[in-house]
Amino acid sequence: MSWIKTGHFSPLGITEEHIWYGLGFLSVCIIYLLVNALMLWLVANGLTKIITYIVSSLTTIVLSSLLIIYTDAFHASVIKIIMQSIAFFGLFVVILYLFFQLKRKLLSN
């Protein structure tokens, strides 16, 4: 970490590892605040399908990451396939949503 002088903190017993933990904690706090604001906005606008997509995508990424870590099946092609599957699923959800919106408008007339 060249942008933080870790030598200044060594008399306090703070190592580079402590700084990384602090930065990680700060990152999680910032991401939490951003995601919380996004979720509140999505719920207020009634966009629960997007929340469901986000949660299912994150669950897929976490589970596949655990699978890759614990089975030593780290291949770039596996990660590529997982990411493409998530993207295609999102596209499918959008198309399905638009189809039902169009169907509802046509049937209401």
Secondary structure, DSSP 8 states (H G I E B T S, - for coil): -TTS-GGGTGGGT--HHHHHHHHHHHHHHHHHHHHHHHHHHHHHTT-HHHHHHHHHHHHHHHHHHHHHHHHT---HHHHHHHHHHHHHHHHHHHHHHHHHHHHHHHHH-
